[in-house]
Protein backbone atom coordinates (compact mmCIF):
# COMPACT_ATOMS: atom_id res chain seq x y z
CA UNK A 1 0.00 0.00 0.00
CA UNK A 2 1.28 3.45 -0.91
CA UNK A 3 1.07 6.43 1.44
CA UNK A 4 -1.19 8.28 -1.02
CA UNK A 5 -3.66 5.34 -0.90
CA UNK A 6 -4.42 6.10 2.73
CA UNK A 7 -7.13 8.81 2.72
CA UNK A 8 -6.05 10.38 6.00
CA UNK A 9 -2.60 11.31 4.60
CA UNK A 10 -2.54 14.64 2.78
CA UNK A 11 0.13 16.76 1.13
CA UNK A 12 0.54 20.07 2.95
CA UNK A 13 3.01 22.27 1.16
CA UNK A 14 5.06 19.28 0.05
CA UNK A 15 4.99 17.68 3.51
CA UNK A 16 2.86 14.58 4.07
CA UNK A 17 0.88 14.81 7.29
CA UNK A 18 -1.73 12.55 8.81
CA UNK A 19 -4.99 14.47 8.55
CA UNK A 20 -6.46 12.57 11.51
CA UNK A 21 -3.76 12.96 14.16
CA UNK A 22 -1.20 15.62 13.25
CA UNK A 23 -3.37 18.75 13.38
CA UNK A 24 -3.59 20.46 16.76
CA UNK A 25 -6.19 22.80 18.19
CA UNK A 26 -5.95 25.12 21.18
CA UNK A 27 -7.49 23.87 24.38
CA UNK A 28 -8.97 27.39 24.65
CA UNK A 29 -11.07 26.86 21.50
CA UNK A 30 -14.80 27.15 22.02
CA UNK A 31 -17.57 26.36 19.60
CA UNK A 32 -16.69 26.06 15.94
CA UNK A 33 -14.45 29.11 15.58
CA UNK A 34 -11.15 27.26 15.68
CA UNK A 35 -7.86 27.25 13.89
CA UNK A 36 -5.73 24.13 13.74
CA UNK A 37 -2.01 23.88 13.10
CA UNK A 38 0.62 21.33 12.31
CA UNK A 39 4.35 21.84 12.81
CA UNK A 40 6.46 20.19 10.16
CA UNK A 41 10.15 19.96 9.45
CA UNK A 42 9.92 22.80 6.92
CA UNK A 43 7.30 25.08 8.49
CA UNK A 44 4.00 25.55 10.28
CA UNK A 45 0.64 25.23 8.55
CA UNK A 46 -2.73 26.61 9.71
CA UNK A 47 -6.23 25.67 8.59
CA UNK A 48 -9.84 26.40 9.53
CA UNK A 49 -11.20 23.49 11.58
CA UNK A 50 -14.60 23.86 9.88
CA UNK A 51 -13.01 23.36 6.44
CA UNK A 52 -10.09 20.92 6.88
CA UNK A 53 -9.76 20.37 3.13
CA UNK A 54 -9.79 24.10 2.39
CA UNK A 55 -7.05 26.69 2.07
CA UNK A 56 -4.09 26.70 4.42
CA UNK A 57 -1.62 29.34 5.52
CA UNK A 58 2.04 28.46 5.80
CA UNK A 59 4.79 30.05 7.87
CA UNK A 60 8.49 29.42 8.35
CA UNK A 61 9.60 28.32 11.81
CA UNK A 62 11.11 31.78 12.46
CA UNK A 63 7.86 33.52 11.43
CA UNK A 64 5.87 31.22 13.74
CA UNK A 65 8.24 31.83 16.66
CA UNK A 66 7.92 35.62 16.16
CA UNK A 67 4.12 35.35 16.02
CA UNK A 68 3.95 33.26 19.21
CA UNK A 69 6.32 35.65 21.01
CA UNK A 70 4.11 38.59 20.01
CA UNK A 71 0.95 36.84 21.21
CA UNK A 72 2.59 35.93 24.51
CA UNK A 73 3.77 39.54 24.82
CA UNK A 74 0.22 40.85 24.47
CA UNK A 75 0.61 42.32 20.98
CA UNK A 76 -2.63 40.69 19.78
CA UNK A 77 -4.77 41.34 22.86
CA UNK A 78 -8.25 42.62 22.02
CA UNK A 79 -8.93 45.91 23.75
CA UNK A 80 -5.37 47.08 23.29
CA UNK A 81 -5.29 50.53 21.59
CA UNK A 82 -5.37 50.10 17.83
CA UNK A 83 -6.63 46.49 17.90
CA UNK A 84 -10.25 45.75 17.13
CA UNK A 85 -11.39 49.35 17.23
CA UNK A 86 -12.30 52.01 14.67
CA UNK A 87 -8.75 53.40 14.61
CA UNK A 88 -7.47 50.39 12.65
CA UNK A 89 -7.63 50.90 8.93
Secondary structure, DSSP 8 states (H G I E B T S, - for coil): --GGGSTTEEEETTEEEETTTT-EE-TT--TT--EEEEE-SS-EEEEEGGGTTS-EEEE-HHHHHHHHHHHHTTTT-TTSTTSSSTT--
